[in-house]
Amino acid sequence: MTPTSGWFTGLDFALPDQAIHSDRLPWVPQGERVWFKPLRFDLVNGRWVNLLKISGKGRVNRHRHSSQVLGYCLQGAWHYPERDWQARPGTFIYEPPGDIHTLVVDSDEEMITLFLLEGVIQYLDDQDNLIYQDDVFSKLERYLAYCRREGIEPLDLRY
């Protein structure tokens, strides 16, 4: 639809399309043997998209998401000790809000998974006490700080 005809298309209100070449983006350290590569920061809706990489028997500490998480395993394998399934290339993952889990890579093979996240990630100790948390703003700041430290010109991924 156009304003003059009384009909609008979905593009009349949408952001312009984007093509982000991930090979132009750095892997940002997140933990021991854990990195993320940001692809999008949606500051209005509190969403972000990133690739997660774990090299050799690494883990993302026990955590809880305030909103749903979608993932797609591209390379390697990983699992949650709290569940009875394993992600491997081609596995689509849905995590409901509030689910508590620990992402573990047991082999020496590198794992890469695409994640679409929103809300807050709360990292917890074994007694469910909050250690720290991440959201779209802290992930963006971690990306920008890493680029500053390494002398990398950051791409504007706020779309």
C-alpha distance (Angstrom), angle and dihedral (degrees) to the residues before:
residue distance angle dihedral
M1 . . .
T2 3.73 . .
P3 3.78 125.2 .
T4 3.80 90.0 -113.1
S5 3.80 95.9 51.1
G6 3.78 95.8 40.9
W7 3.81 91.9 -117.4
F8 3.80 125.0 100.8
T9 3.77 132.2 -162.3
G10 3.78 123.1 -140.4
L11 3.79 88.2 -107.9
D12 3.79 93.0 63.5
F13 3.81 90.0 76.4
A14 3.80 102.1 26.4
L15 3.77 133.0 98.3
P16 3.79 115.4 -102.5
D17 3.78 115.6 -90.5
Q18 3.80 119.4 -89.2
A19 3.78 134.0 -155.0
I20 3.78 111.6 -164.9
H21 3.80 115.8 -168.9
S22 3.79 103.5 -148.6
D23 3.79 92.7 -160.2
R24 3.83 87.2 70.3
L25 3.81 91.6 58.6
P26 3.81 127.2 81.3
W27 3.77 127.1 -123.6
V28 3.81 103.1 -113.7
P29 3.82 116.8 -148.1
Q30 3.79 112.9 -114.2
G31 3.80 102.4 165.5
E32 3.77 142.8 -33.0
R33 3.84 105.4 -32.3
V34 3.84 89.0 -12.3
W35 3.84 126.2 113.4
F36 3.78 137.0 166.0
K37 3.79 130.4 -152.9
P38 3.82 110.8 -155.7
L39 3.80 118.3 -139.3
R40 3.81 102.4 169.9
F41 3.81 140.4 9.2
D42 3.82 113.4 -164.6
L43 3.80 100.0 -170.5
V44 3.81 94.0 176.9
N45 3.81 94.9 58.7
G46 3.82 99.4 26.6
R47 3.81 94.0 -116.7
W48 3.77 132.4 134.9
V49 3.78 137.5 178.3
N50 3.77 123.9 -150.0
L51 3.74 145.5 155.8
L52 3.79 113.7 -118.1
K53 3.81 119.4 -151.8
I54 3.77 127.1 -170.1
S55 3.77 119.8 -178.1
G56 3.75 118.8 -154.2
K57 3.77 121.7 -22.2
G58 3.78 96.1 -17.6
R59 3.76 133.1 144.0
V60 3.77 145.8 -158.3
N61 3.78 105.4 -130.1
R62 3.79 121.9 -110.9
H63 3.79 109.0 -67.8
R64 3.80 147.9 161.4
H65 3.82 129.1 -140.7
S66 3.81 121.8 -143.9
S67 3.82 91.0 -150.8
Q68 3.78 137.2 28.3
V69 3.80 120.1 -69.8
L70 3.80 126.2 -151.5
G71 3.78 122.1 -161.8
Y72 3.78 141.1 174.6
C73 3.80 121.0 -162.5
L74 3.80 111.6 -134.8
Q75 3.80 102.8 172.2
G76 3.79 139.1 8.7
A77 3.79 125.6 1.1
W78 3.79 137.4 -82.7
H79 3.77 140.7 165.7
Y80 3.78 146.1 -173.3
P81 3.83 112.1 -113.3
E82 3.81 85.1 -146.2
R83 3.85 91.1 62.9
D84 3.81 136.6 54.0
W85 3.83 99.5 -129.3
Q86 3.80 135.5 81.8
A87 3.80 127.1 -145.4
R88 3.79 116.1 -136.4
P89 3.83 131.5 162.1
G90 3.79 109.0 -47.4
T91 3.82 95.9 22.7
F92 3.82 116.0 133.9
I93 3.80 113.7 -151.4
Y94 3.81 129.1 -157.3
E95 3.80 119.3 -173.6
P96 3.80 118.4 -171.6
P97 3.80 120.9 -136.9
G98 3.80 113.5 -84.4
D99 3.81 96.1 21.8
I100 3.83 112.5 144.1
H101 3.80 117.8 -148.5
T102 3.81 146.4 140.4
L103 3.82 119.2 -127.9
V104 3.81 109.4 -138.4
V105 3.80 133.4 -176.7
D106 3.81 109.3 -162.9
S107 3.81 100.5 -177.9
D108 3.78 133.4 65.5
E109 3.81 89.3 -116.4
E110 3.80 115.2 109.1
M111 3.81 115.6 -110.1
I112 3.83 124.5 -150.2
T113 3.81 122.7 -179.0
L114 3.80 131.1 172.9
F115 3.83 111.5 -131.6
L116 3.81 130.4 -169.2
L117 3.80 108.5 -161.0
E118 3.76 139.5 175.0
G119 3.77 138.0 177.0
V120 3.79 120.7 15.1
I121 3.79 133.7 -27.5
Q122 3.80 111.1 -151.0
Y123 3.81 116.1 -160.7
L124 3.80 110.9 -148.3
D125 3.77 139.2 -165.9
D126 3.82 121.9 -133.0
Q127 3.81 91.0 -83.9
D128 3.84 92.5 52.9
N129 3.81 92.7 -106.5
L130 3.80 114.0 149.6
I131 3.82 112.9 -107.9
Y132 3.83 97.2 175.2
Q133 3.77 140.0 -41.7
D134 3.79 141.0 -136.7
D135 3.79 133.3 -152.4
V136 3.80 136.4 165.7
F137 3.82 91.2 -75.8
S138 3.80 96.4 50.4
K139 3.82 91.1 45.9
L140 3.81 90.4 50.4
E141 3.81 91.0 48.6
R142 3.81 91.6 48.4
Y143 3.82 89.4 52.4
L144 3.83 93.3 47.6
A145 3.82 93.6 44.9
Y146 3.79 90.8 50.8
C147 3.81 91.0 50.1
R148 3.83 90.6 50.0
R149 3.82 92.6 49.4
E150 3.81 92.7 47.8
G151 3.83 96.6 41.4
I152 3.82 92.0 -116.5
E153 3.80 120.7 149.5
P154 3.82 103.0 -126.3
L155 3.77 120.2 -134.1
D156 3.79 115.6 -127.3
L157 3.80 101.5 -110.5
R158 3.82 95.0 169.1
Y159 3.77 101.4 115.8
